[in-house]
Amino acid sequence: MVPSAQADPPDPNAQKKQLDAQINQSKADLHESYDQLAKSVAAYNQAETRYETVQARYAAAQGKLAAAKAADVVAASKLRAAEQALSTARGDVAEGQKLIAQKQQVAGRAVRSAYQQQNSLVGLAIVLRGASPADLASGMQVQRNVFGITGNVITSLNNAQAQLANKQAKLAEAERVVAAQRAEAARTVQEVSKLTKQVAADKAEAAAVAATRLTAQQAAEKDKNSELAQYQSLVAERRRVEQVLIARARAEKARALAEKAAAARRKAAAEAAERAKAKKEKRPPRKLPDPPPPRNDGGLSYPVNTYITSPYGMRFHPILRYWKLHDGTDFGAGCGTPIRAVASGVVTDRYYNGGYGNRIFVSHGVLDGSSLTSVYNHLSRYRARVGQRVRKGQVIGYVGNTGYSTGCHLHFMIYQDGRVVNPMKWL
């Protein structure tokens, strides 16, 4: 729906007043004050949440530390195996180098021998000695044998060198693996050291938060007990007042009935006298006026000209987990605001109570067949005294914040025939 162009814009002051009323309503919903209890319970809940968070972090850090320690054991085992493999590879290379040296010596001798036997002077010497063809053949065979031996030695040397190269490659790989395992072992040691410090810090923080939580829990418990005691005190005070006002209501009604009966007797006597006088004067009796009704100044008015912050009715206490009666109507007003009598009457009581603060009672007598008493609570100071007759609208006190109260306001109550009722049914 789009508002018409002719519609008046919303009044900002009225909106602010409405929002303030809603805020005050939410604050006062549970009657009077559980403000400190709400704060202490909120502080405990925050400490509990933080404690759970720190505990979870502490447990996670412990798990990481255990994993890091296990990884460190594995890394250390791998490092030992790698170092063992490196030691074996180094031994193999050393043996290979030793074997090469030996084979090089053998090859050297073989080469020298072969070189000497290949010398052309050998064949020439055989010829010059006039060797027979058989001798020549034997010499040539000797040379072939020498060359064969030399080839075998060289081949063996080459094989040994190839094996040494393979062993050196394994040694290099073993050295790389050892280096990698040493780096991994160093990382795990560093991680274990880091997590050990973190676990110690988390443990210390968890202990500190646990202490804070315990303190907050004790404060919340203390405030819960205080809240419960205050509520029980309010209930006890309300019941005490009800007993007193029930007795007064009965007396007021009996007195009203007696006054009504007396007025009826006076009227009957006046009518009888009028009839006798009329008979004597030989005229019709005049109709006498009815006695005036009990004084009624137009019903009850508001005690303060302001908005309601919390109505009469049952409230569920979210912390104490039970229903409680908000036994009056709260009016939002600043401290010092004048409080006016809602109807004419007599001030019967005024005193201080730990829950209701400064209180003043005004008895309005019997109205519409019911004995009514209005009660004004949390006053900063009084303007009327006990026994004083006050008029409707007369200032009898001022708004305050005494007793069990969240802030400046008037807690207004009505007792009908001695029992507390919703004030709005009379205002």
Secondary structure, 3 states (H helix, E strand, C coil): CCCCCCCCCCCHHHHHHHHHHHHHHHHHCCCCCCHHHHHHHHHHHHHHHHHHHHHHHHHHHHHHHHHHHHHHHHHHHHHHHHHHHHHHHHHHHHHHHHHHHHHHHHHHHHHHHHHHHHCHHHHHHHHHCCCCHHHHHHHHHHHHHHHHHHHHHHHHHHHHHHHHHHHHHHHHHHHHHHHHHHHHHHHHHHHHHHHHHHHHHHHHHHHHHHHHHHHHHHHHHHHHHHHHHHHHHHHHHHHHHHHHHHHHHHHHHHHHHHHHHHHHHHHHHHHHHHHHHHHHCCCCCCCCCCCCCCCCCCCCCCCCCCCEEECCEEEEECCCCEEEEECCEEEECCCCCEEECCCCEEEEEEEEECCCEEEEEEEEEEECCEEEEEEEEEECEECCCCCCEECCCCEEEECECCCCCCCCEEEEEEEECCEEECHHHCC
